[in-house]
């Protein structure tokens, strides 16, 4: 089914460790982006809007690059990525506020 319906090939089991390390390092690097303002600024209330801005900027850049590789218009891909990421972050922030 993977090959005929989706056009995918089975993954090479010898690359499992490399794939796992790539995912782990990407997760750490991606998580460091919104946390960076908290490391630079002493006031958490001031760091929050900076964190949101840095995160939305990073999402726009990632979406723009993704558009280049996927063939989607770059600005459209950037906007979609910012909207989805922004909605996810806003939902998580709202949910955390409701639970505390």
C-alpha positions as CSV (number, residue, x, y, z in Angstrom):
1,X,0.0,0.0,0.0
2,X,2.8,2.4,0.8
3,X,4.4,2.0,-2.6
4,X,1.4,1.7,-4.8
5,X,-1.1,4.1,-3.2
6,X,1.1,6.7,-1.6
7,X,4.2,6.4,-3.7
8,X,6.4,5.8,-0.6
9,X,9.2,3.3,-0.2
10,X,9.9,1.3,3.0
11,X,12.5,3.0,5.3
12,X,15.9,1.5,5.7
13,X,16.2,0.0,9.2
14,X,20.0,0.8,9.2
15,X,19.1,4.5,9.2
16,X,17.0,4.3,12.3
17,X,19.6,5.7,14.7
18,X,20.5,8.6,12.3
19,X,16.8,9.4,11.9
20,X,16.2,9.3,15.6
21,X,19.1,11.7,16.2
22,X,18.0,14.0,13.5
23,X,14.5,14.2,15.0
24,X,15.8,14.7,18.6
25,X,18.2,17.5,17.6
26,X,15.5,19.2,15.5
27,X,13.2,19.0,18.5
28,X,15.8,20.6,20.8
29,X,16.7,23.3,18.3
30,X,13.0,24.1,17.6
31,X,12.2,24.2,21.4
32,X,15.1,26.6,22.0
33,X,13.7,29.2,19.7
34,X,10.7,30.2,21.9
35,X,12.7,29.8,25.1
36,X,15.6,32.0,24.0
37,X,14.0,35.4,25.1
38,X,13.6,33.9,28.6
39,X,17.3,33.2,28.8
40,X,18.2,36.7,27.6
41,X,15.7,38.8,29.6
42,X,15.3,38.9,33.4
43,X,11.6,39.7,33.4
44,X,9.3,36.9,32.3
45,X,6.5,39.3,31.5
46,X,8.8,41.1,29.1
47,X,10.1,37.9,27.6
48,X,6.6,36.6,26.7
49,X,5.9,39.0,23.8
50,X,9.5,38.6,22.6
51,X,9.1,34.9,22.7
52,X,5.8,35.1,20.7
53,X,7.5,37.4,18.1
54,X,10.6,35.3,17.7
55,X,8.4,32.2,17.4
56,X,6.1,33.6,14.8
57,X,9.1,34.9,12.8
58,X,10.8,31.5,13.0
59,X,7.5,29.9,11.8
60,X,7.4,32.3,8.9
61,X,10.9,31.5,7.9
62,X,10.4,27.7,8.2
63,X,7.2,28.0,6.2
64,X,8.9,30.1,3.5
65,X,11.7,27.5,3.2
66,X,9.1,24.6,3.2
67,X,7.3,26.3,0.3
68,X,10.5,26.3,-1.7
69,X,11.0,22.6,-1.3
70,X,7.3,21.5,-1.6
71,X,6.5,23.7,-4.7
72,X,3.9,25.7,-2.9
73,X,4.1,29.5,-3.2
74,X,6.6,30.5,-0.6
75,X,4.5,33.3,1.0
76,X,1.4,31.1,1.1
77,X,3.4,28.4,2.8
78,X,4.8,30.9,5.3
79,X,1.3,32.3,6.1
80,X,-0.1,28.8,6.5
81,X,2.7,27.8,8.8
82,X,2.3,31.0,10.9
83,X,-1.4,30.5,11.2
84,X,-1.3,26.8,12.2
85,X,1.6,27.3,14.6
86,X,0.0,30.5,16.0
87,X,-3.3,28.7,16.6
88,X,-1.6,25.8,18.2
89,X,0.5,28.0,20.5
90,X,-2.5,30.2,21.3
91,X,-4.6,27.1,22.1
92,X,-1.9,25.7,24.3
93,X,-1.5,29.0,26.2
94,X,-5.3,29.3,26.7
95,X,-5.6,25.7,27.9
96,X,-2.7,26.2,30.3
97,X,-4.4,29.3,31.7
98,X,-7.6,27.5,32.2
99,X,-6.0,24.6,34.0
100,X,-3.9,26.8,36.4
